[in-house]
Amino acid sequence: MEEVARALSTTVEVARLVSGATSLRSSRLGFTGAPSRAAALIVERAVQLVGVKQLGRVDRSVPDDCSGFVRLAYQKGGIDLVNHGFLNGENAVSAIYRRAQDRGAIHSRRPRPGDLVFFRETYDRNRDGKRNDGMTHIAVVETVELDGTVTFIHRGSKGIARSRMNLLFPRTHRAGQSGPVLNDFLRAAAKGQRAWLTGELFVSFASPTAL
């Protein structure tokens, strides 16, 4: 009975959260159609890589980091994300973001599977103890639920894995005490600073159709 009660409580909590944000969901995320053939191939490759601990065991032509992962996934869709080159002092994530900006691929609508998702300040890149590191992480959208929860695939600290993000509730980790996770933690707590959620560090999406 206690398990049933908790399940009902979770259902009510999620329903409350979603129904309370109907207008926000419509205006911020919008709605889009099915992904393109290239996007489907990108997601297929990303899914195949889930569980891989080191990219070097799969392909040594890319770095073993988040940018290397998305490059491998996008290569399956016929897209080279870095053939435009790098600027001085630019990391791979910011270079890909610049490419997406230049080609009009950046958006904040409801994403489609295969879209890129960019994050900032996911770690202390310059090691000065401050959140001033700019664009530091990138991932590939796998699925988007009706409640707005995005599941994306990325190269994290433990290898290629899935994480969740819900931009309707960017500062909420879980819906209720035992409800579904809306936003996973992306930046760990360190040196007196709290941990940060995916929705809090989100920057934008980018569509592969323009890349």
Secondary structure, 3 states (H helix, E strand, C coil): CHHHHHHHHHHHHHHHHHHCCHHHHHHHHCCCCCCCHHHHHHHHHHHHHCCCCCHHHCCCCCCCCHHHHHHHHHHHCCCCCCCCCCCCCCCHHHHHHHHHHHCCCEECCCCCCCCEEEEECCCCCCCCCCCCCCEEEEEEEEEECCCCEEEEEEEECCEEEEEEEECCCCCCCECCCCCCECCCEEECCECCECCEEHHHHEEEEECHHHC
